[in-house]
Amino acid sequence: MNLLEFARGPALAVAVSLFVLGTAWRLLSIARLRASRDLSRPRDGGVGVLRAVLAHLWPSTTLPRKTAGASANALAWHMALAIVIVGFAPHIQFVRKLTGLSWPAVPGWLFGAAVSVCFFGLAFALMMRLASPVTRLLSRADDYASWALTLGPFLTGMAAIYLPLDAPYPWIPEHPAAVAIHLLSAEALLAWLPFGKLAHAFLVFLSRGSTAASFAHKGAAT
């Protein structure tokens, strides 16, 4: 078994298992939390939950001068990340090889632009964290580990690209070691995701929905 076969086989299985089990553990832990008894009369039929989740997908303009840069960076970064993950032809081919599912890929120029936005967004986020005394004080190892693990697949992915962005990539690449390292870095990120702050990828809607339901129950808006 070479490194690429290990990355596509046992390492992938372990990473997916950790992601699934870790996600289930986090969700179960949240579900087991006991809520305090609420004696107030409900004032909303649940519409506030959906409204809050959808409304907060767009950056808030309450404090535009202080948060405009960070908010714009977060929005651009997440949109670009989605394009990189689900729009790149080799990623789609990888999913199709494993599951049989596929969809159209984005143009190569759009993928390249999205990668550039992701690199800039990660650098900008780290700069903002280090430049602010407050966020620097509040930052822990989890924050920096999550940042580094997110950056890893981008760096290794750039090293693994050897064909034009619009060209179909072979299942057996010309440089298997580079592809294997890229895949291993992505699997490390996948395995870490449920246990660190990156878990907001799937917890964000639960937390926003829970907050919105609590506020709406009392007649307030989020």
PyMOL commands that set and color helices and strands:
alter all, ss='L'
color gray80, all
select helices_A, chain A and resi 3-8+10-31+47-55+64-87+89-99+108-131+133-138+141-160+176-192+197-217
alter helices_A, ss='H'
color red, helices_A
deselect
rebuild
show_as cartoon
